[in-house]
Amino acid sequence: MKAGAFLADGDMMITANTIGKLTALLGLAGLGACASTGSSAPQPTVCRPASATTLVGKDAPDDATILQSTGSSVVRRIAPGDPTTKDYRQERVTVTIAEGRVVAASCG
């Protein structure tokens, strides 16, 4: 028997080299499952600033109405003075609501 060889059922010799090749093959097969299917994720829509400002002074609309009227894909509702992040996201509209009315609306 060769050094580094193992005996399996039926006296078939399995060497360490064979085990290494099988491990590599299984690893590559596993990575193949992670491959892209070619379909792309839907692109976020861009908020229209002029449309966002038309919400100011109105009764607070529901999110669906805000999304439709501004072209945004994300709504952030806040109250005056609420802390917010300063990151700019073109697909987001921030609507400030006080006492059931929109007091400010902006993209980003």
MOCORTA-V916510 format. One record per residue. N is the residue number from 0. SS is DSSP state (H for helix, E for strand, L for the rest). OMEGA is omega in whole degrees, -180 to 180 (none if undefined). Layout:
n/ss/omega
N/SS/OMEGA
N/SS/OMEGA
This chain:
n/ss/omega
0/L/179
1/L/175
2/L/180
3/L/179
4/E/-179
5/E/177
6/E/177
7/L/179
8/H/179
9/H/179
10/H/177
11/L/-178
12/E/176
13/E/-179
14/E/177
15/H/179
16/H/178
17/H/179
18/H/178
19/H/179
20/H/179
21/H/178
22/H/179
23/H/-180
24/H/178
25/H/178
26/H/178
27/H/178
28/H/178
29/H/178
30/H/178
31/H/179
32/L/-180
33/L/-176
34/L/179
35/L/179
36/L/179
37/L/179
38/L/-179
39/L/178
40/L/179
41/L/-180
42/L/178
43/L/178
44/L/-177
45/L/178
46/L/177
47/L/-176
48/H/-179
49/H/179
50/H/180
51/H/-177
52/H/178
53/L/179
54/L/-175
55/L/179
56/L/-179
57/L/171
58/E/-177
59/L/179
60/L/176
61/L/-176
62/H/-179
63/H/179
64/H/179
65/H/180
66/H/-178
67/H/-175
68/H/-177
69/H/-177
70/L/-179
71/L/172
72/L/179
73/E/177
74/E/174
75/E/178
76/E/178
77/E/173
78/L/178
79/L/179
80/L/178
81/L/176
82/L/177
83/L/174
84/L/-179
85/L/178
86/L/-180
87/L/176
88/L/-174
89/L/-179
90/L/-175
91/E/170
92/E/177
93/E/-178
94/E/178
95/E/-175
96/E/176
97/E/179
98/L/175
99/L/-180
100/E/177
101/E/179
102/E/175
103/E/176
104/E/-180
105/E/177
106/E/177
107/L/none
